Amino acid sequence: MTVRTLISPITPPLKPSDTVEFALGLLKESHVCHLPVVSSDKALLGVVSEDQLLDASHPSTLVSDLIFAEPVKIAANTHVFNATKVLIDHDLTTLPVVSDNGEYLGLVRRHDLFDRFARMLATQESGAIVSLEANERDLVLSQIIHLIEQNDGRVLSLSTEKRDEAAGTIGITIKVNVKDGTRIRHLLEHNGYKVESAFGEDEDPEDLLDRVQEFLRYLEA
C-alpha cells in the first residue's frame, strides 16, 4: 500500500508569493499545521509550519522568506508504514509527495494515514479483540493464526508492538470475527500463551469504539 492513493485532492499547497496572513487562513481551513510551498513549475521549495507563521514579523511577510531548510518529502511509491514513520519522526501533519524527478504531486495528511491504518486494523468490522504478550525470540505468529482458524475463528487483523527490550517481550493484538472473546482467550491460554485481556463485542461495543477513537485522536494530536 503506497501513499499515491492517499494524496489529498482538497488540500492545496502555498505559493512563494502568499503572505503569512493568507497562509494561516489556509492552514485553519485545511485543519493542518504544515503546508508545502510550491513554485509555478511544481518545484517543492519548502514546508512552513503554523509556529513559523505565527512567529513572522508581519502578516504581509511572504512565505518564501520563511524557508530555511531542505523540505521533508516522500516518493509516491513510499509504503504507508514508512510514510508514517517519516511523519512521526519529523512531527508533521502533512507530507509532500514528489515524483522521481522531484516534481510536486500533492500531499498526504496525517489524518488520512491514520484513517488507513484504522481500516487495515479492521476497526470498523464486527469482532472481538484479544491482547497477549509473548517472548519475541519464541514467537511464531503463523502458529497463533493457525490455532485460531483451526478452531472456527478467523483473524481479521493482527498487530505487534515491542514491550520490554531487555526481556525481549512483544505485545500482540488480534481482532477475530467472533463476538465473544472468552473462547479465544481460553484457547490461547490453554496453549501456553499469556493473554492480558479479551474484549468481546457483546461486552461493551460503545466502550471499545471509544477506545479506538481515543487512540486515533492521540495519534493525530
Backbone as ProteinMPNN parsed JSONL, in Angstrom:
{"seq_chain_A": "MTVRTLISPITPPLKPSDTVEFALGLLKESHVCHLPVVSSDKALLGVVSEDQLLDASHPSTLVSDLIFAEPVKIAANTHVFNATKVLIDHDLTTLPVVSDNGEYLGLVRRHDLFDRFARMLATQESGAIVSLEANERDLVLSQIIHLIEQNDGRVLSLSTEKRDEAAGTIGITIKVNVKDGTRIRHLLEHNGYKVESAFGEDEDPEDLLDRVQEFLRYLEA", "coords_chain_A": {"N_chain_A": [[0.845, -1.188, 0.0], [0.846, 2.01, -1.071], [1.584, 5.574, -0.746], [0.542, 6.939, -2.841], [-2.178, 6.61, -3.406], [-3.285, 8.057, -1.383], [-2.966, 10.737, -1.66], [-4.041, 13.97, -1.054], [-6.863, 15.428, -2.527], [-7.943, 17.846, -1.946], [-6.471, 19.604, -0.432], [-4.605, 22.333, -0.913], [-1.261, 23.463, -1.919], [0.975, 26.066, -0.714], [1.895, 29.138, -2.357], [4.981, 30.744, -3.274], [4.627, 33.483, -3.216], [2.554, 33.932, -1.498], [1.144, 35.425, 1.427], [1.893, 35.607, 4.978], [-0.438, 35.994, 6.446], [-2.419, 35.014, 4.665], [-1.543, 32.365, 4.486], [-1.873, 31.383, 7.097], [-4.638, 31.442, 7.261], [-5.258, 29.503, 5.35], [-4.139, 27.215, 6.49], [-5.797, 26.942, 8.75], [-8.264, 26.55, 7.503], [-7.751, 24.136, 6.214], [-7.284, 22.436, 8.294], [-4.719, 21.639, 9.236], [-1.249, 21.777, 10.309], [0.982, 22.229, 8.868], [2.197, 23.172, 5.671], [3.213, 22.661, 2.293], [5.389, 24.669, 0.229], [5.154, 25.611, -3.031], [6.453, 26.136, -6.282], [5.536, 27.811, -9.42], [6.273, 26.082, -11.416], [5.964, 23.631, -10.296], [7.915, 22.88, -8.474], [9.095, 21.75, -5.37], [9.619, 23.883, -2.827], [9.825, 24.223, -0.104], [8.67, 23.665, 3.305], [6.323, 25.099, 5.433], [5.473, 25.864, 8.808], [2.813, 26.21, 11.22], [3.76, 27.42, 13.564], [6.032, 28.785, 12.619], [4.792, 30.683, 10.992], [3.264, 32.117, 12.829], [5.27, 33.266, 14.26], [6.302, 35.083, 12.541], [7.387, 38.336, 11.428], [5.536, 40.11, 10.389], [2.136, 40.232, 9.165], [2.074, 40.521, 6.402], [4.36, 39.409, 5.46], [6.129, 37.374, 3.15], [5.688, 33.889, 2.46], [7.819, 32.656, 1.283], [9.999, 33.834, 2.431], [10.308, 32.499, 4.75], [11.424, 30.074, 4.429], [13.951, 27.931, 5.177], [15.298, 25.533, 5.205], [16.023, 22.299, 3.686], [13.2, 20.675, 2.419], [11.235, 18.135, 4.059], [10.265, 15.227, 2.403], [8.485, 12.718, 0.454], [8.476, 9.883, -1.765], [6.114, 8.921, -4.321], [5.744, 6.193, -4.385], [6.189, 5.321, -1.838], [5.74, 3.22, 0.957], [2.905, 3.095, 3.161], [3.565, 2.561, 5.811], [6.275, 3.361, 6.032], [5.971, 6.038, 5.347], [4.456, 6.959, 7.48], [6.266, 6.69, 9.564], [8.178, 8.636, 8.831], [6.583, 10.906, 9.027], [5.95, 10.929, 11.789], [8.521, 10.983, 12.927], [9.366, 13.531, 12.2], [7.417, 15.085, 13.236], [5.111, 16.054, 11.796], [2.124, 17.287, 10.147], [1.37, 17.062, 7.589], [2.657, 15.558, 4.566], [4.722, 16.235, 1.88], [4.483, 14.94, -1.421], [6.484, 13.701, -3.986], [7.507, 13.269, -7.445], [9.68, 10.987, -9.297], [11.46, 12.689, -10.539], [11.428, 14.837, -8.926], [9.216, 16.503, -9.051], [6.438, 18.193, -7.645], [3.679, 16.415, -6.443], [1.538, 16.41, -4.755], [0.048, 16.254, -1.461], [0.12, 14.258, 1.545], [-2.055, 13.772, 4.205], [-1.814, 13.675, 7.754], [-4.073, 12.754, 9.123], [-5.352, 11.201, 7.15], [-3.53, 9.135, 6.74], [-3.602, 7.79, 9.222], [-6.252, 7.101, 9.274], [-6.264, 5.206, 7.256], [-4.692, 3.266, 8.495], [-6.438, 2.538, 10.543], [-8.416, 1.243, 9.065], [-6.923, -0.86, 8.03], [-6.489, -2.262, 10.339], [-8.932, -3.288, 10.783], [-10.865, -1.964, 12.329], [-13.481, -1.149, 11.954], [-14.907, -3.399, 11.524], [-17.034, -6.098, 12.662], [-16.328, -7.851, 15.661], [-14.291, -9.558, 18.176], [-11.595, -8.535, 20.394], [-8.378, -9.552, 21.269], [-5.696, -9.432, 23.499], [-2.328, -10.196, 23.983], [0.828, -11.281, 25.464], [4.148, -12.151, 24.558], [7.298, -13.921, 24.286], [9.605, -12.505, 22.17], [11.605, -13.927, 20.887], [10.707, -16.548, 20.802], [8.386, -16.391, 19.422], [5.988, -17.264, 16.98], [4.038, -16.066, 14.687], [2.362, -17.209, 12.792], [1.612, -19.588, 13.946], [-0.166, -18.843, 15.959], [-2.239, -17.722, 14.44], [-2.962, -19.99, 12.951], [-3.838, -21.664, 15.005], [-6.134, -20.311, 15.964], [-7.738, -20.256, 13.654], [-8.06, -22.922, 13.129], [-9.881, -23.545, 14.966], [-12.396, -22.672, 14.271], [-12.351, -19.902, 14.076], [-11.569, -16.66, 12.682], [-8.92, -14.616, 11.793], [-9.054, -11.19, 11.688], [-7.41, -8.98, 11.841], [-4.017, -8.325, 12.838], [-1.629, -7.082, 15.026], [1.583, -5.973, 16.248], [3.707, -4.957, 18.979], [6.688, -3.745, 20.471], [7.568, -4.492, 23.8], [9.187, -4.887, 26.396], [12.463, -4.276, 26.036], [14.761, -5.363, 27.228], [13.813, -7.754, 28.333], [12.879, -8.909, 26.093], [10.222, -9.05, 25.258], [7.052, -9.009, 23.545], [4.09, -7.348, 22.552], [0.908, -8.428, 21.427], [-1.876, -7.806, 19.459], [-4.973, -8.96, 18.542], [-7.634, -9.123, 16.283], [-10.634, -10.796, 15.94], [-13.206, -12.69, 14.207], [-15.347, -13.302, 15.839], [-17.918, -12.634, 18.257], [-17.692, -12.925, 21.017], [-14.933, -12.832, 23.033], [-14.068, -14.622, 24.917], [-13.849, -17.42, 24.466], [-11.749, -17.579, 22.615], [-9.754, -16.506, 24.168], [-9.483, -18.453, 26.22], [-8.685, -20.593, 24.633], [-6.168, -19.75, 23.665], [-4.782, -19.429, 26.082], [-4.836, -22.038, 27.007], [-3.042, -23.151, 25.307], [-0.671, -22.187, 26.154], [-0.167, -19.429, 25.925], [0.226, -16.087, 27.16], [-2.379, -14.346, 27.96], [-3.469, -11.086, 28.109], [-5.791, -9.537, 28.051], [-9.222, -9.629, 26.943], [-11.583, -8.441, 24.762], [-14.863, -8.61, 24.244], [-17.278, -8.166, 21.666], [-19.908, -8.076, 22.479], [-19.688, -7.33, 25.083], [-19.191, -4.539, 25.668], [-19.65, -2.647, 23.28], [-19.719, 0.102, 22.715], [-17.849, 1.154, 24.444], [-15.548, -0.028, 23.44], [-15.414, 1.145, 20.882], [-15.028, 3.763, 21.676], [-12.475, 3.518, 22.758], [-10.933, 2.999, 20.478], [-11.352, 5.349, 18.986], [-10.308, 7.222, 20.757], [-7.636, 6.444, 20.741], [-6.931, 6.998, 18.053], [-7.316, 9.752, 18.066], [-5.281, 10.44, 19.793], [-3.035, 9.769, 18.249], [-3.263, 11.64, 16.247], [-2.851, 13.969, 17.53]], "CA_chain_A": [[0.0, 0.0, 0.0], [1.681, 3.206, -1.175], [0.893, 6.832, -0.437], [-0.013, 7.523, -4.062], [-3.639, 6.605, -3.33], [-3.733, 8.89, -0.265], [-2.717, 12.151, -1.933], [-5.264, 14.731, -0.82], [-7.294, 16.242, -3.678], [-8.62, 19.063, -1.473], [-5.572, 20.466, 0.34], [-3.655, 22.943, -1.851], [-0.012, 23.971, -1.354], [1.156, 27.513, -0.736], [2.77, 29.709, -3.381], [6.024, 31.577, -2.65], [4.149, 34.867, -3.091], [1.48, 34.026, -0.493], [1.53, 36.11, 2.665], [1.698, 34.886, 6.24], [-1.865, 36.079, 6.783], [-3.134, 34.069, 3.807], [-1.114, 31.001, 4.828], [-2.527, 30.993, 8.357], [-6.038, 31.166, 6.945], [-5.342, 28.232, 4.629], [-3.883, 26.167, 7.477], [-7.011, 26.782, 9.546], [-9.293, 25.987, 6.626], [-7.381, 22.763, 5.858], [-7.14, 21.681, 9.544], [-3.364, 21.098, 9.333], [-0.291, 22.714, 10.887], [2.115, 22.35, 7.949], [1.858, 23.164, 4.255], [4.362, 22.848, 1.394], [5.446, 25.841, -0.638], [5.431, 25.048, -4.363], [6.584, 27.155, -7.325], [4.623, 27.677, -10.556], [6.687, 24.937, -12.232], [5.75, 22.454, -9.456], [9.097, 22.531, -7.68], [8.864, 21.86, -3.935], [10.604, 24.824, -2.302], [9.965, 24.061, 1.337], [7.462, 23.428, 4.1], [6.202, 26.055, 6.534], [4.623, 25.404, 9.904], [1.986, 27.222, 11.885], [4.615, 28.145, 14.501], [6.831, 29.732, 11.844], [3.92, 31.759, 10.532], [2.881, 32.939, 13.976], [6.466, 33.997, 14.708], [6.725, 36.019, 11.497], [7.41, 39.727, 11.888], [4.384, 40.903, 9.926], [1.184, 39.419, 8.39], [2.314, 40.624, 4.968], [5.597, 38.699, 5.112], [5.916, 36.286, 2.191], [6.09, 32.579, 2.996], [9.133, 32.319, 0.722], [11.016, 34.361, 3.342], [10.363, 31.647, 5.936], [12.003, 28.786, 4.044], [15.374, 27.939, 5.53], [15.897, 24.196, 5.171], [15.533, 21.346, 2.69], [11.931, 20.132, 2.925], [10.997, 16.697, 4.188], [9.364, 14.799, 1.326], [8.477, 11.285, 0.192], [8.129, 9.494, -3.134], [4.738, 8.42, -4.458], [5.707, 4.741, -4.168], [6.534, 5.04, -0.441], [4.708, 2.46, 1.674], [2.272, 3.901, 4.213], [4.309, 2.353, 7.056], [7.452, 4.23, 6.004], [5.496, 7.423, 5.352], [4.034, 7.275, 8.841], [7.491, 6.864, 10.36], [8.73, 9.951, 8.487], [5.662, 11.902, 9.574], [6.107, 10.965, 13.246], [9.897, 11.403, 13.243], [9.508, 14.976, 11.99], [6.272, 15.724, 13.896], [4.409, 16.795, 10.758], [0.708, 16.973, 9.922], [1.263, 16.746, 6.164], [3.902, 15.147, 3.922], [4.72, 16.461, 0.434], [4.791, 13.769, -2.257], [7.136, 14.146, -5.224], [7.794, 12.253, -8.459], [11.092, 10.594, -9.371], [12.275, 13.837, -10.957], [11.277, 15.908, -7.935], [8.026, 17.339, -9.264], [5.439, 18.093, -6.586], [2.471, 15.711, -6.874], [0.469, 16.638, -3.798], [0.454, 15.966, -0.09], [-0.623, 13.268, 2.326], [-2.364, 14.321, 5.518], [-1.664, 12.773, 8.91], [-5.372, 12.129, 9.395], [-5.648, 10.181, 6.144], [-2.656, 7.99, 7.005], [-4.089, 7.033, 10.366], [-7.533, 6.516, 8.882], [-5.935, 3.986, 6.523], [-4.266, 2.283, 9.483], [-7.636, 2.05, 11.226], [-9.067, 0.269, 8.172], [-6.055, -2.037, 7.957], [-6.658, -2.995, 11.591], [-10.317, -3.783, 10.801], [-11.566, -1.384, 13.473], [-14.896, -0.968, 11.663], [-15.552, -4.703, 11.357], [-17.54, -6.714, 13.865], [-15.464, -8.897, 16.185], [-13.673, -9.396, 19.486], [-10.171, -8.2, 20.402], [-7.609, -10.284, 22.282], [-4.348, -8.889, 23.667], [-1.446, -11.119, 24.697], [2.254, -10.978, 25.5], [4.961, -13.33, 24.288], [8.719, -13.675, 24.095], [9.836, -12.3, 20.745], [12.502, -14.968, 20.383], [9.977, -17.799, 20.598], [7.088, -16.119, 18.807], [5.706, -17.575, 15.578], [2.684, -15.546, 14.522], [1.557, -18.13, 11.99], [1.063, -20.616, 14.842], [-1.338, -18.26, 16.62], [-3.297, -17.637, 13.432], [-3.388, -21.358, 12.65], [-4.569, -22.163, 16.174], [-7.454, -19.677, 15.984], [-8.539, -20.626, 12.485], [-8.381, -24.351, 13.241], [-10.966, -23.657, 15.937], [-13.566, -21.98, 13.731], [-12.229, -18.455, 14.149], [-10.837, -16.06, 11.567], [-8.198, -13.414, 12.204], [-9.341, -10.042, 10.837], [-6.189, -8.172, 11.832], [-3.046, -8.664, 13.879], [-0.561, -6.09, 15.124], [2.539, -6.236, 17.322], [4.473, -3.821, 19.493], [7.72, -4.134, 21.419], [7.248, -4.139, 25.178], [10.384, -4.762, 27.223], [13.625, -4.613, 25.22], [15.665, -6.225, 27.992], [13.207, -9.08, 28.494], [12.568, -9.433, 24.766], [8.795, -9.356, 25.151], [6.319, -8.305, 22.497], [2.649, -7.379, 22.715], [0.189, -8.819, 20.211], [-3.306, -7.515, 19.498], [-5.622, -9.726, 17.477], [-9.079, -8.969, 16.138], [-11.199, -12.017, 15.358], [-14.553, -12.491, 13.678], [-16.371, -13.767, 16.779], [-18.343, -11.543, 19.124], [-17.251, -13.181, 22.381], [-13.513, -13.141, 23.046], [-13.74, -15.536, 26.011], [-13.419, -18.729, 23.957], [-10.428, -17.411, 22.024], [-8.834, -16.315, 25.297], [-9.232, -19.764, 26.841], [-7.954, -21.394, 23.65], [-4.767, -19.324, 23.655], [-4.198, -19.738, 27.389], [-4.669, -23.495, 27.062], [-1.863, -23.485, 24.504], [0.529, -21.613, 26.759], [0.027, -18.006, 25.685], [-0.141, -15.196, 28.249], [-3.402, -13.412, 27.48], [-3.614, -9.967, 29.038], [-7.188, -9.096, 28.076], [-10.065, -10.003, 25.805], [-12.736, -7.551, 24.689], [-15.897, -9.138, 23.377], [-18.142, -7.128, 21.106], [-21.156, -8.027, 23.239], [-19.458, -6.825, 26.433], [-19.459, -3.103, 25.665], [-19.152, -2.164, 21.993], [-19.516, 1.542, 22.716], [-16.573, 1.388, 25.124], [-14.492, -0.427, 22.51], [-15.326, 2.177, 19.862], [-14.424, 4.924, 22.322], [-11.042, 3.251, 22.889], [-10.325, 3.157, 19.15], [-11.393, 6.758, 18.627], [-9.366, 7.918, 21.624], [-6.305, 6.113, 20.235], [-6.712, 7.74, 16.819], [-7.16, 11.161, 18.424], [-3.942, 10.561, 20.361], [-2.071, 9.729, 17.147], [-3.392, 12.843, 15.439], [-2.579, 15.163, 18.34]], "C_chain_A": [[0.887, 1.248, 0.0], [0.865, 4.467, -0.929], [0.253, 7.464, -1.668], [-1.535, 7.637, -3.98], [-4.181, 7.514, -2.234], [-3.477, 10.376, -0.485], [-4.029, 12.933, -1.859], [-5.635, 15.578, -2.035], [-7.836, 17.604, -3.248], [-7.703, 20.018, -0.716], [-4.51, 21.051, -0.576], [-2.351, 23.332, -1.157], [-0.024, 25.494, -1.33], [2.038, 27.907, -1.911], [3.818, 30.581, -2.685], [5.553, 33.005, -2.392], [3.016, 35.028, -2.084], [1.999, 34.703, 0.769], [1.301, 35.208, 3.88], [0.226, 34.869, 6.621], [-2.675, 35.08, 5.966], [-2.815, 32.637, 4.206], [-1.78, 30.52, 6.114], [-3.999, 30.672, 8.13], [-6.2, 29.833, 6.246], [-5.07, 27.052, 5.556], [-5.145, 25.881, 8.29], [-8.106, 26.109, 8.736], [-9.03, 24.508, 6.325], [-7.216, 21.867, 7.076], [-5.793, 20.957, 9.62], [-2.458, 22.168, 9.921], [0.941, 22.907, 10.014], [1.6, 22.332, 6.513], [3.126, 23.363, 3.423], [4.242, 24.15, 0.621], [5.949, 25.372, -1.996], [5.455, 26.173, -5.395], [5.611, 26.877, -8.469], [4.999, 26.509, -11.463], [6.7, 23.637, -11.426], [7.013, 21.958, -8.753], [8.764, 22.74, -6.207], [9.975, 22.717, -3.325], [10.852, 24.636, -0.811], [8.641, 23.738, 1.986], [7.449, 24.445, 5.23], [5.207, 25.527, 7.559], [3.814, 26.565, 10.48], [2.834, 28.061, 12.839], [5.476, 29.179, 13.775], [6.0, 30.942, 11.431], [3.544, 32.689, 11.672], [4.054, 33.772, 14.497], [6.95, 35.033, 13.696], [6.564, 37.463, 11.974], [6.174, 40.524, 11.509], [3.45, 39.998, 9.109], [1.438, 39.452, 6.886], [3.625, 39.974, 4.528], [5.281, 37.562, 4.149], [6.417, 34.966, 2.766], [7.443, 32.158, 2.45], [10.261, 32.806, 1.619], [11.191, 33.493, 4.581], [10.974, 30.278, 5.648], [13.508, 28.818, 4.289], [16.048, 26.578, 5.357], [15.304, 23.357, 4.044], [14.259, 20.697, 3.21], [11.949, 18.617, 3.061], [9.992, 16.295, 3.123], [9.463, 13.293, 1.159], [8.098, 11.05, -1.269], [6.73, 8.891, -3.158], [4.64, 6.922, -4.202], [6.142, 4.352, -2.758], [5.394, 4.277, 0.232], [4.164, 3.307, 2.826], [2.976, 3.732, 5.556], [5.497, 3.315, 7.118], [7.063, 5.703, 6.032], [5.095, 7.852, 6.756], [5.236, 7.486, 9.75], [8.11, 8.236, 10.101], [7.885, 11.049, 9.125], [5.845, 12.052, 11.08], [7.495, 11.465, 13.635], [10.066, 12.914, 13.152], [8.33, 15.77, 12.567], [5.512, 16.634, 12.932], [2.933, 16.407, 10.713], [0.421, 16.714, 8.45], [2.641, 16.345, 5.645], [3.812, 15.439, 2.428], [5.137, 15.19, -0.305], [5.36, 14.283, -3.576], [7.357, 12.964, -6.164], [9.287, 11.926, -8.444], [11.993, 11.755, -9.773], [12.064, 15.061, -10.066], [10.074, 16.804, -8.103], [7.0, 17.105, -8.169], [4.152, 17.464, -7.119], [1.271, 16.003, -5.984], [0.966, 16.335, -2.4], [-0.435, 14.9, 0.531], [-0.829, 13.842, 3.716], [-2.238, 13.244, 6.594], [-2.97, 12.02, 9.171], [-5.662, 10.99, 8.417], [-4.779, 8.94, 6.317], [-3.204, 7.141, 8.144], [-5.476, 6.449, 10.123], [-7.299, 5.222, 8.11], [-5.47, 2.882, 7.475], [-5.475, 1.695, 10.217], [-8.359, 1.011, 10.379], [-8.244, -1.013, 8.075], [-6.192, -2.906, 9.208], [-8.092, -3.475, 11.796], [-11.119, -3.22, 11.969], [-13.062, -1.228, 13.23], [-15.648, -2.291, 11.512], [-15.975, -5.275, 12.697], [-16.586, -7.808, 14.339], [-14.865, -8.547, 17.532], [-12.18, -9.1, 19.336], [-9.5, -8.918, 21.564], [-6.193, -9.721, 22.299], [-3.516, -9.869, 24.472], [-0.007, -10.666, 24.634], [3.039, -12.259, 25.295], [6.424, -12.926, 24.201], [9.003, -13.598, 22.604], [10.679, -13.408, 20.131], [11.756, -16.246, 20.03], [8.691, -17.626, 19.797], [7.044, -16.508, 17.334], [4.249, -17.194, 15.346], [1.784, -16.499, 13.743], [0.934, -19.225, 12.853], [-0.189, -20.108, 15.554], [-2.509, -18.195, 15.649], [-3.853, -19.017, 13.121], [-4.246, -21.919, 13.785], [-5.991, -21.602, 16.204], [-8.324, -20.185, 14.84], [-8.848, -22.122, 12.44], [-9.52, -24.59, 14.223], [-12.123, -22.73, 15.572], [-13.541, -20.469, 13.933], [-11.504, -17.947, 12.912], [-10.212, -14.755, 12.036], [-8.474, -12.291, 11.198], [-8.145, -9.101, 10.741], [-5.305, -8.605, 12.988], [-1.945, -7.616, 13.868], [0.331, -6.414, 16.318], [3.209, -4.942, 17.756], [5.504, -4.336, 20.491], [7.338, -3.66, 22.803], [8.525, -3.836, 25.962], [11.593, -5.217, 26.412], [14.529, -5.606, 25.937], [15.124, -7.647, 28.101], [12.857, -9.713, 27.15], [11.112, -9.782, 24.576], [8.133, -8.48, 24.088], [4.821, -8.439, 22.771], [1.972, -7.663, 21.385], [-1.293, -8.507, 20.412], [-3.96, -8.155, 18.279], [-7.112, -9.398, 17.463], [-9.603, -10.181, 15.388], [-12.661, -11.8, 15.014], [-15.657, -13.045, 14.572], [-16.704, -12.633, 17.739], [-17.834, -11.696, 20.552], [-15.789, -13.612, 22.366], [-13.118, -14.183, 24.082], [-13.207, -16.869, 25.493], [-12.021, -18.655, 23.353], [-9.387, -17.235, 23.128], [-8.477, -17.654, 25.93], [-8.42, -20.669, 25.922], [-6.465, -21.053, 23.669], [-4.084, -19.649, 24.978], [-3.936, -21.228, 27.53], [-3.427, -23.936, 26.299], [-0.614, -22.716, 24.941], [0.773, -20.14, 26.531], [-0.466, -17.176, 26.876], [-1.103, -14.133, 27.718], [-3.608, -12.322, 28.529], [-5.065, -9.51, 29.153], [-7.902, -9.571, 26.834], [-11.308, -9.134, 25.856], [-13.734, -8.135, 23.712], [-16.801, -8.028, 22.893], [-19.415, -6.982, 21.929], [-20.964, -7.439, 24.631], [-19.784, -5.342, 26.534], [-18.927, -2.498, 24.374], [-18.908, -0.666, 21.957], [-18.191, 1.896, 23.378], [-15.411, 1.054, 24.197], [-14.31, 0.622, 21.419], [-14.681, 3.428, 20.433], [-12.922, 4.759, 22.453], [-10.332, 3.482, 21.56], [-10.259, 4.619, 18.777], [-10.42, 7.577, 19.473], [-7.933, 7.681, 21.161], [-5.987, 6.905, 18.973], [-6.549, 9.23, 17.092], [-5.778, 11.421, 19.007], [-2.888, 10.607, 19.255], [-2.083, 11.025, 16.362], [-3.023, 14.101, 16.202], [-1.214, 15.77, 18.019]], "O_chain_A": [[1.599, 1.504, 0.971], [-0.365, 4.441, -0.905], [-0.502, 8.429, -1.543], [-2.115, 8.628, -4.424], [-5.39, 7.729, -2.149], [-3.74, 11.189, 0.401], [-5.004, 12.589, -2.526], [-4.816, 16.358, -2.52], [-8.156, 18.434, -4.099], [-8.114, 21.132, -0.389], [-3.595, 20.335, -0.982], [-2.332, 23.513, 0.06], [-0.933, 26.126, -1.867], [2.833, 27.103, -2.4], [3.554, 31.104, -1.603], [6.022, 33.66, -1.461], [2.565, 36.147, -1.84], [3.169, 34.559, 1.125], [0.611, 34.191, 3.806], [-0.294, 33.846, 7.068], [-3.524, 34.376, 6.513], [-3.706, 31.79, 4.261], [-2.204, 29.368, 6.199], [-4.541, 29.745, 8.732], [-7.158, 29.104, 6.506], [-5.701, 26.003, 5.424], [-5.516, 24.724, 8.491], [-8.791, 25.21, 9.224], [-9.967, 23.721, 6.196], [-7.027, 20.66, 6.926], [-5.734, 19.795, 10.022], [-2.848, 23.331, 10.021], [1.846, 23.66, 10.374], [0.686, 21.578, 6.178], [4.007, 24.138, 3.798], [3.146, 24.661, 0.39], [7.036, 24.805, -2.102], [4.593, 27.052, -5.39], [4.944, 25.842, -8.491], [4.155, 25.996, -12.198], [7.353, 22.666, -11.808], [7.157, 20.768, -8.474], [8.218, 23.777, -5.831], [11.139, 22.314, -3.312], [11.958, 24.865, -0.322], [7.625, 23.559, 1.314], [8.457, 24.631, 5.91], [4.24, 24.842, 7.224], [4.11, 27.737, 10.244], [2.655, 29.277, 12.919], [5.634, 30.305, 14.245], [6.458, 32.081, 11.512], [3.509, 33.908, 11.502], [3.866, 34.833, 15.092], [7.896, 35.774, 13.964], [5.716, 37.765, 12.813], [5.797, 41.477, 12.191], [3.924, 39.088, 8.428], [1.063, 38.521, 6.172], [3.957, 39.992, 3.343], [4.279, 36.865, 4.314], [7.43, 34.922, 3.464], [8.148, 31.379, 3.091], [11.362, 32.257, 1.579], [12.107, 33.714, 5.373], [11.031, 29.423, 6.532], [14.237, 29.614, 3.697], [17.277, 26.504, 5.366], [14.232, 23.66, 3.519], [14.241, 20.212, 4.341], [12.592, 17.913, 2.283], [8.968, 16.958, 2.959], [10.399, 12.663, 1.652], [7.486, 11.899, -1.917], [6.229, 8.412, -2.14], [3.573, 6.427, -3.84], [6.433, 3.184, -2.502], [4.227, 4.643, 0.093], [4.88, 4.133, 3.392], [2.987, 4.662, 6.362], [5.703, 3.997, 8.122], [7.737, 6.518, 6.661], [5.366, 8.98, 7.168], [5.221, 8.367, 10.61], [8.519, 8.922, 11.038], [8.417, 12.004, 9.693], [5.891, 13.17, 11.593], [7.635, 12.27, 14.555], [10.814, 13.51, 13.928], [8.261, 16.988, 12.403], [5.295, 17.815, 13.205], [2.545, 15.337, 11.181], [-0.644, 16.205, 8.1], [3.664, 16.738, 6.206], [2.904, 14.936, 1.767], [6.029, 14.465, 0.134], [4.796, 15.18, -4.203], [7.388, 11.81, -5.736], [10.055, 12.509, -7.681], [13.162, 11.797, -9.388], [12.469, 16.172, -10.408], [9.925, 17.777, -7.364], [6.72, 15.964, -7.805], [3.6, 17.919, -8.121], [0.125, 15.861, -6.409], [2.167, 16.177, -2.18], [-1.569, 14.673, 0.109], [0.111, 14.34, 4.335], [-2.52, 12.068, 6.362], [-2.97, 10.812, 9.407], [-6.16, 9.937, 8.816], [-5.233, 7.823, 6.071], [-3.262, 5.916, 8.041], [-5.832, 5.422, 10.7], [-8.039, 4.253, 8.28], [-5.806, 1.712, 7.292], [-5.523, 0.493, 10.478], [-8.858, 0.016, 10.904], [-8.794, -2.114, 8.041], [-6.032, -4.125, 9.149], [-8.428, -4.005, 12.855], [-11.959, -3.916, 12.537], [-13.839, -1.179, 14.183], [-16.872, -2.306, 11.389], [-15.372, -4.989, 13.732], [-16.091, -8.597, 13.535], [-14.919, -7.401, 17.977], [-11.58, -9.374, 18.296], [-9.989, -8.896, 22.694], [-5.567, -9.554, 21.252], [-3.947, -10.327, 25.53], [0.346, -9.781, 23.854], [2.656, -13.32, 25.787], [6.751, -11.747, 24.06], [8.679, -14.522, 21.858], [10.477, -13.778, 18.975], [12.118, -16.945, 19.084], [7.989, -18.599, 19.524], [7.919, -16.146, 16.548], [3.338, -17.912, 15.759], [0.584, -16.583, 14.005], [-0.141, -19.734, 12.535], [-1.155, -20.851, 15.732], [-3.632, -18.565, 15.991], [-5.067, -19.199, 13.036], [-5.26, -22.572, 13.54], [-6.945, -22.342, 16.443], [-9.498, -20.503, 15.032], [-9.8, -22.537, 11.779], [-10.06, -25.693, 14.306], [-12.738, -22.097, 16.43], [-14.591, -19.826, 13.959], [-10.893, -18.727, 12.18], [-10.889, -13.898, 12.605], [-8.17, -12.419, 10.012], [-7.897, -8.499, 9.696], [-5.77, -9.171, 13.977], [-1.392, -7.302, 12.814], [-0.106, -7.05, 17.278], [3.271, -3.968, 17.006], [5.226, -5.253, 21.264], [6.837, -2.547, 22.965], [8.889, -2.676, 26.16], [11.739, -6.406, 26.128], [15.006, -6.57, 25.338], [15.869, -8.62, 27.978], [12.573, -10.908, 27.075], [10.784, -10.699, 23.824], [8.589, -7.378, 23.781], [4.343, -9.501, 23.168], [2.417, -7.189, 20.339], [-1.887, -8.9, 21.416], [-3.556, -7.921, 17.14], [-7.768, -9.398, 18.505], [-9.083, -10.548, 14.334], [-13.281, -10.841, 15.474], [-16.784, -13.237, 14.115], [-15.867, -11.77, 18.002], [-17.573, -10.699, 21.226], [-15.441, -14.629, 21.766], [-11.959, -14.592, 24.131], [-12.224, -17.391, 26.019], [-11.204, -19.554, 23.552], [-8.275, -17.753, 23.03], [-7.302, -17.949, 26.15], [-7.566, -21.424, 26.385], [-5.612, -21.94, 23.688], [-2.936, -20.095, 24.993], [-2.927, -21.633, 28.107], [-2.833, -24.969, 26.607], [0.363, -22.611, 24.199], [1.831, -19.635, 26.908], [-1.457, -17.525, 27.517], [-0.686, -13.15, 27.107], [-3.887, -12.611, 29.693], [-5.515, -9.137, 30.237], [-7.285, -9.875, 25.813], [-12.005, -9.093, 26.87], [-13.496, -8.158, 22.504], [-17.063, -7.066, 23.615], [-19.943, -5.878, 22.061], [-21.938, -7.086, 25.297], [-20.568, -4.934, 27.391], [-17.853, -1.895, 24.376], [-18.007, -0.198, 21.261], [-17.493, 2.812, 22.943], [-14.407, 1.766, 24.169], [-13.179, 0.957, 21.065], [-13.882, 4.082, 19.762], [-12.169, 5.718, 22.286], [-9.26, 4.086, 21.517], [-9.226, 5.091, 18.302], [-9.786, 8.509, 18.977], [-7.11, 8.596, 21.181], [-4.882, 7.429, 18.838], [-5.748, 9.901, 16.44], [-5.173, 12.465, 18.765], [-1.951, 11.402, 19.325], [-1.046, 11.467, 15.865], [-2.892, 15.175, 15.613], [-0.832, 16.779, 18.612]]}, "name": "protein", "num_of_chains": 1, "seq": "MTVRTLISPITPPLKPSDTVEFALGLLKESHVCHLPVVSSDKALLGVVSEDQLLDASHPSTLVSDLIFAEPVKIAANTHVFNATKVLIDHDLTTLPVVSDNGEYLGLVRRHDLFDRFARMLATQESGAIVSLEANERDLVLSQIIHLIEQNDGRVLSLSTEKRDEAAGTIGITIKVNVKDGTRIRHLLEHNGYKVESAFGEDEDPEDLLDRVQEFLRYLEA"}
